[in-house]
Amino acid sequence: MTAKKPATAWKDDSTAPGRPAELTAEQNQAVTDRWEAARAAHKDLDAAVEAVEEALRDTHGAKLEGKQHRLMGLKAFRRKVALQVEDHVPLEKILRTVRDLNRYTLTFPPDSYTEGVRHTYALLHERGYAIVPGSEQNTWEDPVHKAFRAVWQRPDGAARFEIAFHTPDSYWAGTENRFLYDRYREGRLRPLDAEPDETGAEGHEEAAKVLQHQRYSKVPVKGNK
């Protein structure tokens, strides 16, 4: 078997505004190894989430969306880690606590949304998964990114994965807004002491927030049945 080629130093070649992102060869090797472990885990995780979809499809209208995005891209992961390292977060902590390398999206119609989420919890618990403490995030009141998220793992701490719970309409809005949401987040990643952006990026980001909010304002409120 051919040995894997060691990772080299990495630098983001993106031309998007924001801080430059880079990793040393040693850092990049650790990040790549963590990503490879997540990729190796997705087969079992797919089976767990697909079993939830199948069990709740007829009774609660469950649908697994965006399966092609179930593993964060390696470049996106490298950039995410690099920016945190630049903020003086220890690399070991980042790799140990990352929650969304493996991520899934389940949608439920508004009138069965709450019960669908509850049954998902029960079904994953039956398969040996437990909620990662502090991982539940309810952003339904957020004007630019509405969803409920939670992270699961096995008791041994292996193979964390995130599920975002949407209604069909909020998933559609989120999909349409993905590019704008990335632009909005890039604004938060600029150094506080950075010079004003002469390209008008700040204005574009504010416009993105407004457009995102307009899309989400058309999304029906999830039900409690």
Phi and psi in degrees as GROMACS dihedral restraints (atoms count N, CA, C in turn):
[ dihedral_restraints ]
;  ai    aj    ak    al  type     phi  dphi    fc
    3     4     5     6     1   -75.4    20    10
    4     5     6     7     1   131.4    20    10
    6     7     8     9     1   -67.7    20    10
    7     8     9    10     1   147.1    20    10
    9    10    11    12     1   -67.2    20    10
   10    11    12    13     1   141.8    20    10
   12    13    14    15     1   -72.0    20    10
   13    14    15    16     1   127.8    20    10
   15    16    17    18     1   -59.1    20    10
   16    17    18    19     1   145.9    20    10
   18    19    20    21     1   -71.0    20    10
   19    20    21    22     1   147.3    20    10
   21    22    23    24     1  -105.8    20    10
   22    23    24    25     1   174.0    20    10
   24    25    26    27     1   -59.1    20    10
   25    26    27    28     1   149.0    20    10
   27    28    29    30     1  -127.4    20    10
   28    29    30    31     1   140.2    20    10
   30    31    32    33     1  -136.3    20    10
   31    32    33    34     1   132.4    20    10
   33    34    35    36     1   -65.0    20    10
   34    35    36    37     1   128.8    20    10
   36    37    38    39     1   -97.5    20    10
   37    38    39    40     1    11.1    20    10
   39    40    41    42     1   -66.9    20    10
   40    41    42    43     1   144.7    20    10
   42    43    44    45     1   -99.3    20    10
   43    44    45    46     1     5.1    20    10
   45    46    47    48     1   -65.8    20    10
   46    47    48    49     1   150.6    20    10
   48    49    50    51     1   -65.8    20    10
   49    50    51    52     1   155.8    20    10
   51    52    53    54     1   128.3    20    10
   52    53    54    55     1   179.1    20    10
   54    55    56    57     1   -69.6    20    10
   55    56    57    58     1   143.3    20    10
   57    58    59    60     1   -67.2    20    10
   58    59    60    61     1   148.9    20    10
   60    61    62    63     1  -124.4    20    10
   61    62    63    64     1   133.4    20    10
   63    64    65    66     1  -153.8    20    10
   64    65    66    67     1   155.8    20    10
   66    67    68    69     1  -132.8    20    10
   67    68    69    70     1   145.4    20    10
   69    70    71    72     1   -72.2    20    10
   70    71    72    73     1   169.1    20    10
   72    73    74    75     1   -59.9    20    10
   73    74    75    76     1   -41.5    20    10
   75    76    77    78     1   -65.4    20    10
   76    77    78    79     1   -44.2    20    10
   78    79    80    81     1   -63.4    20    10
   79    80    81    82     1   -44.1    20    10
   81    82    83    84     1   -63.3    20    10
   82    83    84    85     1   -35.5    20    10
   84    85    86    87     1   -64.3    20    10
   85    86    87    88     1   -43.6    20    10
   87    88    89    90     1   -64.8    20    10
   88    89    90    91     1   -41.2    20    10
   90    91    92    93     1   -65.1    20    10
   91    92    93    94     1   -43.9    20    10
   93    94    95    96     1   -63.8    20    10
   94    95    96    97     1   -42.0    20    10
   96    97    98    99     1   -62.4    20    10
   97    98    99   100     1   -40.9    20    10
   99   100   101   102     1   -65.2    20    10
  100   101   102   103     1   -40.0    20    10
  102   103   104   105     1   -66.2    20    10
  103   104   105   106     1   -40.7    20    10
  105   106   107   108     1   -62.7    20    10
  106   107   108   109     1   -37.0    20    10
  108   109   110   111     1   -64.5    20    10
  109   110   111   112     1   -39.2    20    10
  111   112   113   114     1   -66.3    20    10
  112   113   114   115     1   -39.3    20    10
  114   115   116   117     1   -64.6    20    10
  115   116   117   118     1   -38.4    20    10
  117   118   119   120     1   -67.6    20    10
  118   119   120   121     1   -26.1    20    10
  120   121   122   123     1   -82.9    20    10
  121   122   123   124     1   -14.9    20    10
  123   124   125   126     1   -67.4    20    10
  124   125   126   127     1   -24.3    20    10
  126   127   128   129     1   -62.0    20    10
  127   128   129   130     1   -48.5    20    10
  129   130   131   132     1   -67.7    20    10
  130   131   132   133     1   -37.6    20    10
  132   133   134   135     1   -68.4    20    10
  133   134   135   136     1   -39.0    20    10
  135   136   137   138     1   -55.6    20    10
  136   137   138   139     1   -45.3    20    10
  138   139   140   141     1   -62.0    20    10
  139   140   141   142     1   -40.4    20    10
  141   142   143   144     1   -66.2    20    10
  142   143   144   145     1   -46.0    20    10
  144   145   146   147     1   -74.0    20    10
  145   146   147   148     1   -37.2    20    10
  147   148   149   150     1   -64.3    20    10
  148   149   150   151     1   -32.8    20    10
  150   151   152   153     1   -65.9    20    10
  151   152   153   154     1   -37.0    20    10
  153   154   155   156     1   -64.0    20    10
  154   155   156   157     1   -47.4    20    10
  156   157   158   159     1   -57.2    20    10
  157   158   159   160     1   -46.6    20    10
  159   160   161   162     1   -63.5    20    10
  160   161   162   163     1   -41.5    20    10
  162   163   164   165     1   -67.6    20    10
  163   164   165   166     1   -31.4    20    10
  165   166   167   168     1  -109.1    20    10
  166   167   168   169     1     3.7    20    10
  168   169   170   171     1   -62.9    20    10
  169   170   171   172     1   -52.2    20    10
  171   172   173   174     1   -77.7    20    10
  172   173   174   175     1   -34.4    20    10
  174   175   176   177     1   -85.5    20    10
  175   176   177   178     1   -31.4    20    10
  177   178   179   180     1  -129.3    20    10
  178   179   180   181     1     4.4    20    10
  180   181   182   183     1    72.0    20    10
  181   182   183   184     1    26.3    20    10
  183   184   185   186     1   -64.5    20    10
  184   185   186   187     1   141.6    20    10
  186   187   188   189     1  -144.3    20    10
  187   188   189   190     1   128.5    20    10
  189   190   191   192     1   -87.2    20    10
  190   191   192   193     1   119.2    20    10
  192   193   194   195     1  -111.2    20    10
  193   194   195   196     1   157.6    20    10
  195   196   197   198     1    60.4    20    10
  196   197   198   199     1    37.1    20    10
  198   199   200   201     1   -59.5    20    10
  199   200   201   202     1   -26.7    20    10
  201   202   203   204     1   -66.3    20    10
  202   203   204   205     1   -14.3    20    10
  204   205   206   207     1  -103.1    20    10
  205   206   207   208     1    13.9    20    10
  207   208   209   210     1   -67.9    20    10
  208   209   210   211     1   -16.2    20    10
  210   211   212   213     1  -122.4    20    10
  211   212   213   214     1   122.0    20    10
  213   214   215   216     1   -57.6    20    10
  214   215   216   217     1   138.8    20    10
  216   217   218   219     1   -62.9    20    10
  217   218   219   220     1   148.9    20    10
  219   220   221   222     1   -62.8    20    10
  220   221   222   223     1   -41.0    20    10
  222   223   224   225     1   -63.3    20    10
  223   224   225   226     1   -43.3    20    10
  225   226   227   228     1   -63.0    20    10
  226   227   228   229     1   -38.7    20    10
  228   229   230   231     1   -67.0    20    10
  229   230   231   232     1   -43.3    20    10
  231   232   233   234     1   -58.5    20    10
  232   233   234   235     1   -45.3    20    10
  234   235   236   237     1   -63.7    20    10
  235   236   237   238     1   -43.3    20    10
  237   238   239   240     1   -59.2    20    10
  238   239   240   241     1   -45.8    20    10
  240   241   242   243     1   -66.6    20    10
  241   242   243   244     1   -44.3    20    10
  243   244   245   246     1   -59.3    20    10
  244   245   246   247     1   -41.0    20    10
  246   247   248   249     1   -67.6    20    10
  247   248   249   250     1   -36.0    20    10
  249   250   251   252     1   -70.5    20    10
  250   251   252   253     1   -39.2    20    10
  252   253   254   255     1   -60.6    20    10
  253   254   255   256     1   -40.8    20    10
  255   256   257   258     1   -62.6    20    10
  256   257   258   259     1   -27.6    20    10
  258   259   260   261     1   -87.2    20    10
  259   260   261   262     1    13.4    20    10
  261   262   263   264     1    71.4    20    10
  262   263   264   265     1    25.6    20    10
  264   265   266   267     1   -84.7    20    10
  265   266   267   268     1   128.2    20    10
  267   268   269   270     1   -59.3    20    10
  268   269   270   271     1   136.5    20    10
  270   271   272   273     1   -57.5    20    10
  271   272   273   274     1   -42.0    20    10
  273   274   275   276     1   -59.8    20    10
  274   275   276   277     1   -39.2    20    10
  276   277   278   279     1   -67.1    20    10
  277   278   279   280     1   -41.8    20    10
  279   280   281   282     1   -60.0    20    10
  280   281   282   283     1   -48.1    20    10
  282   283   284   285     1   -69.5    20    10
  283   284   285   286     1   -30.5    20    10
  285   286   287   288     1   -75.9    20    10
  286   287   288   289     1   -33.3    20    10
  288   289   290   291     1  -106.1    20    10
  289   290   291   292     1    -1.6    20    10
  291   292   293   294     1   -56.4    20    10
  292   293   294   295     1   135.8    20    10
  294   295   296   297     1  -111.5    20    10
  295   296   297   298     1   -22.7    20    10
  297   298   299   300     1  -120.5    20    10
  298   299   300   301     1    25.6    20    10
  300   301   302   303     1   -62.6    20    10
  301   302   303   304     1   -45.4    20    10
  303   304   305   306     1  -101.8    20    10
  304   305   306   307     1   121.7    20    10
  306   307   308   309     1  -145.9    20    10
  307   308   309   310     1   147.0    20    10
  309   310   311   312     1  -134.1    20    10
  310   311   312   313     1   160.9    20    10
  312   313   314   315     1  -129.6    20    10
  313   314   315   316     1   124.0    20    10
  315   316   317   318     1  -114.3    20    10
  316   317   318   319     1   134.7    20    10
  318   319   320   321     1  -113.2    20    10
  319   320   321   322     1   146.2    20    10
  321   322   323   324     1  -134.5    20    10
  322   323   324   325     1   143.4    20    10
  324   325   326   327     1   -58.8    20    10
  325   326   327   328     1   153.3    20    10
  327   328   329   330     1   -53.6    20    10
  328   329   330   331     1   -38.4    20    10
  330   331   332   333     1   -77.4    20    10
  331   332   333   334     1    -9.2    20    10
  333   334   335   336     1  -125.2    20    10
  334   335   336   337     1    10.2    20    10
  336   337   338   339     1   -59.4    20    10
  337   338   339   340     1   -54.4    20    10
  339   340   341   342     1   -62.0    20    10
  340   341   342   343     1   -45.8    20    10
  342   343   344   345     1   -66.9    20    10
  343   344   345   346     1   -33.9    20    10
  345   346   347   348     1   -62.6    20    10
  346   347   348   349     1   -42.0    20    10
  348   349   350   351     1   -64.5    20    10
  349   350   351   352     1   -43.7    20    10
  351   352   353   354     1   -60.9    20    10
  352   353   354   355     1   -43.4    20    10
  354   355   356   357     1   -68.9    20    10
  355   356   357   358     1   -33.0    20    10
  357   358   359   360     1   -60.3    20    10
  358   359   360   361     1   -45.6    20    10
  360   361   362   363     1   -54.7    20    10
  361   362   363   364     1   -48.4    20    10
  363   364   365   366     1   -64.1    20    10
  364   365   366   367     1   -42.5    20    10
  366   367   368   369     1   -67.3    20    10
  367   368   369   370     1   -39.9    20    10
  369   370   371   372     1   -69.2    20    10
  370   371   372   373     1   -35.8    20    10
  372   373   374   375     1   -61.1    20    10
  373   374   375   376     1   -40.6    20    10
  375   376   377   378     1   -63.4    20    10
  376   377   378   379     1   -29.3    20    10
  378   379   380   381     1   -87.7    20    10
  379   380   381   382     1     5.2    20    10
  381   382   383   384     1    94.8    20    10
  382   383   384   385     1     9.9    20    10
  384   385   386   387     1   -96.2    20    10
  385   386   387   388     1   147.8    20    10
  387   388   389   390     1  -129.3    20    10
  388   389   390   391     1   150.2    20    10
  390   391   392   393     1   -66.9    20    10
  391   392   393   394     1   135.0    20    10
  393   394   395   396     1   -73.1    20    10
  394   395   396   397     1   120.3    20    10
  396   397   398   399     1   -53.1    20    10
  397   398   399   400     1   132.8    20    10
  399   400   401   402     1    81.1    20    10
  400   401   402   403     1     5.2    20    10
  402   403   404   405     1   -89.8    20    10
  403   404   405   406     1   -13.1    20    10
  405   406   407   408     1   -74.4    20    10
  406   407   408   409     1   128.7    20    10
  408   409   410   411     1  -131.7    20    10
  409   410   411   412     1   116.6    20    10
  411   412   413   414     1  -102.6    20    10
  412   413   414   415     1   106.9    20    10
  414   415   416   417     1  -113.3    20    10
  415   416   417   418     1    26.7    20    10
  417   418   419   420     1   -64.2    20    10
  418   419   420   421     1   -22.2    20    10
  420   421   422   423     1   -90.4    20    10
  421   422   423   424     1    -6.3    20    10
  423   424   425   426     1   -70.6    20    10
  424   425   426   427     1   126.8    20    10
  426   427   428   429     1   -69.9    20    10
  427   428   429   430     1   -13.8    20    10
  429   430   431   432     1  -120.0    20    10
  430   431   432   433     1    -5.0    20    10
  432   433   434   435     1  -158.1    20    10
  433   434   435   436     1    86.2    20    10
  435   436   437   438     1   -90.8    20    10
  436   437   438   439     1   127.8    20    10
  438   439   440   441     1   179.4    20    10
  439   440   441   442     1   174.4    20    10
  441   442   443   444     1  -124.7    20    10
  442   443   444   445     1   133.1    20    10
  444   445   446   447     1  -127.5    20    10
  445   446   447   448     1   148.6    20    10
  447   448   449   450     1  -152.6    20    10
  448   449   450   451     1   154.0    20    10
  450   451   452   453     1  -118.9    20    10
  451   452   453   454     1   135.3    20    10
  453   454   455   456     1  -116.6    20    10
  454   455   456   457     1   158.2    20    10
  456   457   458   459     1  -157.0    20    10
  457   458   459   460     1   164.4    20    10
  459   460   461   462     1   -78.3    20    10
  460   461   462   463     1   160.8    20    10
  462   463   464   465     1   -54.6    20    10
  463   464   465   466     1   -28.1    20    10
  465   466   467   468     1   -77.8    20    10
  466   467   468   469     1    -1.9    20    10
  468   469   470   471     1    85.8    20    10
  469   470   471   472     1     0.8    20    10
  471   472   473   474     1   -81.8    20    10
  472   473   474   475     1   153.9    20    10
  474   475   476   477     1    53.0    20    10
  475   476   477   478     1    62.7    20    10
  477   478   479   480     1   -66.9    20    10
  478   479   480   481     1   145.4    20    10
  480   481   482   483     1  -149.7    20    10
  481   482   483   484     1   147.1    20    10
  483   484   485   486     1  -103.9    20    10
  484   485   486   487     1   143.0    20    10
  486   487   488   489     1  -121.4    20    10
  487   488   489   490     1   128.3    20    10
  489   490   491   492     1   -99.6    20    10
  490   491   492   493     1   127.8    20    10
  492   493   494   495     1  -102.3    20    10
  493   494   495   496     1   122.8    20    10
  495   496   497   498     1  -127.4    20    10
  496   497   498   499     1   164.6    20    10
  498   499   500   501     1   -90.7    20    10
  499   500   501   502     1   163.6    20    10
  501   502   503   504     1   -55.2    20    10
  502   503   504   505     1   -39.3    20    10
  504   505   506   507     1   -71.6    20    10
  505   506   507   508     1   -39.5    20    10
  507   508   509   510     1   -70.0    20    10
  508   509   510   511     1   -31.8    20    10
  510   511   512   513     1   -65.7    20    10
  511   512   513   514     1   -42.7    20    10
  513   514   515   516     1   -60.5    20    10
  514   515   516   517     1   -46.6    20    10
  516   517   518   519     1   -62.5    20    10
  517   518   519   520     1   -41.6    20    10
  519   520   521   522     1   -63.8    20    10
  520   521   522   523     1   -38.5    20    10
  522   523   524   525     1   -64.9    20    10
  523   524   525   526     1   -45.0    20    10
  525   526   527   528     1   -63.6    20    10
  526   527   528   529     1   -31.7    20    10
  528   529   530   531     1   -89.6    20    10
  529   530   531   532     1    -2.7    20    10
  531   532   533   534     1   -55.9    20    10
  532   533   534   535     1   -47.1    20    10
  534   535   536   537     1   -62.9    20    10
  535   536   537   538     1   -43.8    20    10
  537   538   539   540     1   -66.0    20    10
  538   539   540   541     1   -37.0    20    10
  540   541   542   543     1   -64.1    20    10
  541   542   543   544     1   -40.0    20    10
  543   544   545   546     1   -61.9    20    10
  544   545   546   547     1   -41.0    20    10
  546   547   548   549     1   -63.1    20    10
  547   548   549   550     1   -42.0    20    10
  549   550   551   552     1   -60.9    20    10
  550   551   552   553     1   -43.8    20    10
  552   553   554   555     1   -67.5    20    10
  553   554   555   556     1   -34.3    20    10
  555   556   557   558     1   -58.6    20    10
  556   557   558   559     1   -34.1    20    10
  558   559   560   561     1   -62.0    20    10
  559   560   561   562     1   -35.3    20    10
  561   562   563   564     1   -73.1    20    10
  562   563   564   565     1   -16.8    20    10
  564   565   566   567     1   -92.3    20    10
  565   566   567   568     1    -2.3    20    10
  567   568   569   570     1   -73.6    20    10
  568   569   570   571     1   144.3    20    10
  570   571   572   573     1   -60.1    20    10
  571   572   573   574     1   145.6    20    10
  573   574   575   576     1   -64.4    20    10
  574   575   576   577     1   -27.6    20    10
  576   577   578   579     1   -97.4    20    10
  577   578   579   580     1    14.5    20    10
  579   580   581   582     1   -69.1    20    10
  580   581   582   583     1   150.1    20    10
  582   583   584   585     1   -67.6    20    10
  583   584   585   586     1   150.4    20    10
  585   586   587   588     1   -55.4    20    10
  586   587   588   589     1   143.3    20    10
  588   589   590   591     1   -82.4    20    10
  589   590   591   592     1   111.5    20    10
  591   592   593   594     1   -73.0    20    10
  592   593   594   595     1   -10.7    20    10
  594   595   596   597     1   -80.2    20    10
  595   596   597   598     1    -7.7    20    10
  597   598   599   600     1    83.0    20    10
  598   599   600   601     1    20.0    20    10
  600   601   602   603     1   -61.1    20    10
  601   602   603   604     1   -35.8    20    10
  603   604   605   606     1   -62.7    20    10
  604   605   606   607     1   -39.4    20    10
  606   607   608   609     1   -65.1    20    10
  607   608   609   610     1   -39.1    20    10
  609   610   611   612     1   -63.5    20    10
  610   611   612   613     1   -39.8    20    10
  612   613   614   615     1   -65.6    20    10
  613   614   615   616     1   -40.2    20    10
  615   616   617   618     1   -65.6    20    10
  616   617   618   619     1   -39.9    20    10
  618   619   620   621     1   -63.5    20    10
  619   620   621   622     1   -37.0    20    10
  621   622   623   624     1   -62.1    20    10
  622   623   624   625     1   -42.0    20    10
  624   625   626   627     1   -61.5    20    10
  625   626   627   628     1   -42.2    20    10
  627   628   629   630     1   -64.0    20    10
  628   629   630   631     1   -45.3    20    10
  630   631   632   633     1   -65.5    20    10
  631   632   633   634     1   -41.0    20    10
  633   634   635   636     1   -59.4    20    10
  634   635   636   637     1   -44.7    20    10
  636   637   638   639     1   -62.7    20    10
  637   638   639   640     1   -39.9    20    10
  639   640   641   642     1   -62.7    20    10
  640   641   642   643     1   -41.0    20    10
  642   643   644   645     1   -63.8    20    10
  643   644   645   646     1   -46.1    20    10
  645   646   647   648     1   -69.0    20    10
  646   647   648   649     1   -24.5    20    10
  648   649   650   651     1   -65.3    20    10
  649   650   651   652     1   -16.9    20    10
  651   652   653   654     1   -92.1    20    10
  652   653   654   655     1    -1.7    20    10
  654   655   656   657     1   -82.9    20    10
  655   656   657   658     1   125.8    20    10
  657   658   659   660     1   -61.5    20    10
  658   659   660   661     1   146.3    20    10
  660   661   662   663     1   -69.2    20    10
  661   662   663   664     1   137.3    20    10
  663   664   665   666     1   -65.6    20    10
  664   665   666   667     1   149.5    20    10
  666   667   668   669     1   -92.4    20    10
  667   668   669   670     1   178.8    20    10
  669   670   671   672     1  -118.4    20    10
  670   671   672   673     1    12.8    20    10
